[in-house]
Amino acid sequence: MTPSFVDHYETLQLSAGATLEVIERVHRILAKRYHPDNLDTGDVRRFSEVQMAYGVLSDSERRAQYDVQYDAHRGQQWKIFDQTSAGDEREQDRRLFQGILSILYVARRRDPVNGVMGVVTLEKMLGCPQQHLEFPIWYLKKRAYIEMSDGQLGITADGIDKLLSNEFTVPVNRMLTGSTVADPAHSPDEPGRAPFESFVA
C-alpha cells in the first residue's frame, strides 16, 4: 500500500462491484451536493475528488487498470492489519467480530426480512481471506449473534443488541451495491454511508 493510493470507490461510497448505472447515479447526487455553486453543502475539494473518481470508474478501460491497483491495495491492507494484530489475537478477533456484525447489521437494517449476505461477499467487504473468517463466524453463530439460512448469514436480534452495546460501537463503511443503494441526498451522515466505519486500519 502506498500513501498516494486513492480509493475512488470510497470517495463515491460504493462497493467495488458497483455497476456503471449505480456509479453514474451516485455521481450525480454527490456532484450536486459538493458543487461549489451549492451554498449549503458546496465543497471544492470534495467535488474535485468526486469528479476524479467518476472519471476513472466510469471509463471501462481506466477502471480495469485501476481495479488491479485496488486489489493489490486491499491485499496489502489486510497484510498490515494481520501483522499489527499478530501479537494480540484477541484484538484481531474482536475487530473481525465487530466487522462481521456491522456489515450484517446494515444489511438487516435495510431489509429486515431478507437482509442476509454470503461469506464470499463478507470476505470481499472485509478485505481478508475467507479462512480468517471461519473462527469468528463459528463463534458468532454459537453465541446466536448471527444465523445461517440457505448458505446466507444474517444478524439476529441478539447480535444487534451486542453490536449496539457499549462493547461494540457501530462504526462506518461503504456498502452501496448495485441492488442496495441508499440515496446520499437523504442520508443524515456522509452521503451514501451506511452506519459503520472501516475497522481494518
C-alpha positions as CSV (number, residue, x, y, z in Angstrom):
1,M,0.0,0.0,0.0
2,T,1.4,3.3,-1.0
3,P,0.5,6.6,0.8
4,S,-0.5,8.1,-2.6
5,F,-3.2,5.5,-3.3
6,V,-6.6,7.0,-3.7
7,D,-9.7,4.8,-3.1
8,H,-12.1,6.0,-5.7
9,Y,-14.7,3.6,-4.5
10,E,-14.5,5.1,-1.0
11,T,-14.8,8.6,-2.5
12,L,-18.1,7.6,-4.2
13,Q,-19.1,5.4,-1.2
14,L,-19.5,2.4,-3.5
15,S,-18.6,-1.3,-3.4
16,A,-16.0,-2.4,-6.0
17,G,-18.8,-4.4,-7.7
18,A,-21.0,-1.3,-8.4
19,T,-22.5,-1.2,-11.9
20,L,-21.9,1.8,-14.2
21,E,-25.6,2.8,-13.7
22,V,-25.1,3.0,-10.0
23,I,-21.8,4.9,-10.4
24,E,-23.5,7.4,-12.6
25,R,-26.5,7.8,-10.2
26,V,-24.3,8.3,-7.1
27,H,-22.0,10.7,-9.0
28,R,-24.9,12.9,-9.9
29,I,-26.1,13.1,-6.3
30,L,-22.6,13.8,-4.9
31,A,-21.6,16.2,-7.6
32,K,-24.8,18.2,-7.0
33,R,-24.1,18.2,-3.2
34,Y,-20.5,19.3,-3.4
35,H,-20.6,21.6,-6.4
36,P,-19.0,24.9,-5.5
37,D,-22.2,26.7,-6.5
38,N,-24.2,24.9,-3.8
39,L,-24.2,27.5,-1.0
40,D,-25.3,25.0,1.6
41,T,-23.0,21.9,1.1
42,G,-20.6,23.1,-1.6
43,D,-17.0,21.8,-1.1
44,V,-14.4,22.4,-3.8
45,R,-12.0,19.7,-2.6
46,R,-14.7,17.0,-2.2
47,F,-16.2,18.0,-5.6
48,S,-12.8,17.6,-7.2
49,E,-12.4,14.2,-5.6
50,V,-15.8,13.0,-6.8
51,Q,-15.1,14.2,-10.3
52,M,-11.7,12.4,-10.4
53,A,-13.2,9.2,-9.0
54,Y,-16.1,9.3,-11.6
55,G,-13.6,9.9,-14.4
56,V,-11.8,6.7,-13.5
57,L,-14.7,4.4,-12.6
58,S,-17.0,5.4,-15.4
59,D,-14.4,4.5,-18.1
60,S,-14.2,0.7,-18.5
61,E,-10.5,0.7,-19.6
62,R,-9.4,3.1,-16.8
63,R,-11.5,1.2,-14.3
64,A,-10.0,-2.2,-15.2
65,Q,-6.5,-0.8,-14.8
66,Y,-7.4,0.9,-11.5
67,D,-9.0,-2.3,-10.2
68,V,-5.6,-4.1,-10.4
69,Q,-4.1,-1.4,-8.1
70,Y,-7.2,-1.5,-5.9
71,D,-7.0,-5.3,-5.4
72,A,-3.3,-5.0,-4.6
73,H,-4.1,-2.2,-2.1
74,R,-6.8,-4.3,-0.4
75,G,-4.4,-7.3,-0.1
76,Q,-1.7,-5.1,1.4
77,Q,-4.3,-3.6,3.7
78,W,-5.1,-7.0,5.1
79,K,-1.5,-7.9,5.4
80,I,-0.8,-4.8,7.6
81,F,-3.9,-5.5,9.7
82,D,-2.8,-9.1,10.2
83,Q,0.8,-8.1,11.2
84,T,-0.2,-5.4,13.6
85,S,-2.6,-7.7,15.3
86,A,-0.3,-10.7,15.3
87,G,0.8,-10.1,18.9
88,D,-2.8,-9.9,20.1
89,E,-5.1,-12.4,18.6
90,R,-8.0,-11.4,20.8
91,E,-7.9,-7.9,19.5
92,Q,-7.8,-9.2,15.9
93,D,-10.8,-11.4,16.7
94,R,-12.7,-8.6,18.3
95,R,-12.2,-6.4,15.2
96,L,-13.5,-9.2,13.0
97,F,-16.4,-9.8,15.3
98,Q,-17.3,-6.2,15.1
99,G,-16.8,-6.0,11.3
100,I,-19.0,-9.0,10.5
101,L,-21.8,-7.8,12.8
102,S,-21.5,-4.3,11.4
103,I,-21.9,-5.4,7.8
104,L,-24.7,-7.8,8.6
105,Y,-26.4,-5.1,10.7
106,V,-26.6,-2.7,7.8
107,A,-27.9,-5.5,5.5
108,R,-30.6,-6.3,8.0
109,R,-31.4,-2.7,8.7
110,R,-32.1,-2.1,5.0
111,D,-34.1,-5.3,4.6
112,P,-35.4,-6.7,7.9
113,V,-36.8,-9.8,6.2
114,N,-34.2,-10.7,3.6
115,G,-31.1,-8.8,4.9
116,V,-28.6,-11.6,4.6
117,M,-25.2,-12.0,2.9
118,G,-22.9,-14.7,1.7
119,V,-19.5,-15.5,3.1
120,V,-17.8,-14.6,-0.2
121,T,-19.3,-11.1,-0.1
122,L,-18.2,-10.7,3.5
123,E,-14.7,-11.7,2.5
124,K,-14.6,-9.0,-0.2
125,M,-16.0,-6.3,2.1
126,L,-13.7,-7.1,4.9
127,G,-10.7,-7.4,2.6
128,C,-9.4,-10.6,4.3
129,P,-9.1,-14.3,3.3
130,Q,-12.1,-16.5,3.9
131,Q,-10.1,-18.8,6.2
132,H,-9.7,-15.9,8.6
133,L,-13.4,-15.6,8.9
134,E,-14.1,-19.3,9.8
135,F,-13.4,-18.8,13.6
136,P,-15.3,-15.5,14.1
137,I,-18.3,-16.8,12.1
138,W,-18.3,-20.0,14.1
139,Y,-18.2,-18.1,17.4
140,L,-20.8,-15.6,16.4
141,K,-23.1,-18.4,15.3
142,K,-22.5,-20.3,18.6
143,R,-23.4,-17.1,20.6
144,A,-26.5,-16.8,18.4
145,Y,-25.4,-13.3,17.2
146,I,-25.7,-14.4,13.6
147,E,-27.6,-17.2,11.9
148,M,-27.2,-19.0,8.6
149,S,-30.0,-19.9,6.2
150,D,-29.5,-21.4,2.8
151,G,-25.8,-20.5,2.9
152,Q,-26.5,-16.9,3.8
153,L,-25.6,-15.2,7.0
154,G,-27.8,-12.7,8.8
155,I,-27.6,-10.9,12.1
156,T,-30.0,-11.8,14.9
157,A,-31.8,-9.6,17.4
158,D,-29.2,-10.6,20.0
159,G,-26.4,-9.7,17.5
160,I,-27.9,-6.2,17.1
161,D,-28.1,-5.8,20.8
162,K,-24.5,-6.9,21.1
163,L,-23.4,-4.5,18.4
164,L,-25.2,-1.6,19.9
165,S,-23.9,-2.2,23.3
166,N,-21.1,-0.3,24.9
167,E,-18.7,-3.1,24.0
168,F,-19.2,-2.8,20.3
169,T,-19.6,0.7,18.8
170,V,-21.2,0.8,15.3
171,P,-18.5,2.4,13.2
172,V,-19.0,3.2,9.1
173,N,-18.1,1.6,5.9
174,R,-19.3,1.8,2.3
175,M,-21.9,-0.6,1.4
176,L,-23.6,0.6,-1.7
177,T,-24.1,-2.1,-4.2
178,G,-25.9,-2.4,-7.5
179,S,-29.0,-3.6,-5.7
180,T,-28.9,-1.7,-2.4
181,V,-28.1,1.9,-3.0
182,A,-29.0,4.5,-0.4
183,D,-29.8,8.0,-1.7
184,P,-26.9,10.1,-0.3
185,A,-29.1,13.2,-0.6
186,H,-31.3,11.8,2.2
187,S,-28.5,10.4,4.4
188,P,-28.2,12.1,7.8
189,D,-24.5,11.5,7.8
190,E,-22.0,11.4,5.0
191,P,-23.5,10.7,1.6
192,G,-24.1,7.1,0.9
193,R,-22.5,6.0,4.2
194,A,-24.0,3.0,6.0
195,P,-23.8,3.2,9.8
196,F,-20.4,1.7,10.3
197,E,-16.8,2.8,9.8
198,S,-13.9,0.8,8.4
199,F,-12.4,-1.2,11.1
200,V,-9.5,-2.5,9.1
201,A,-6.8,0.1,9.6
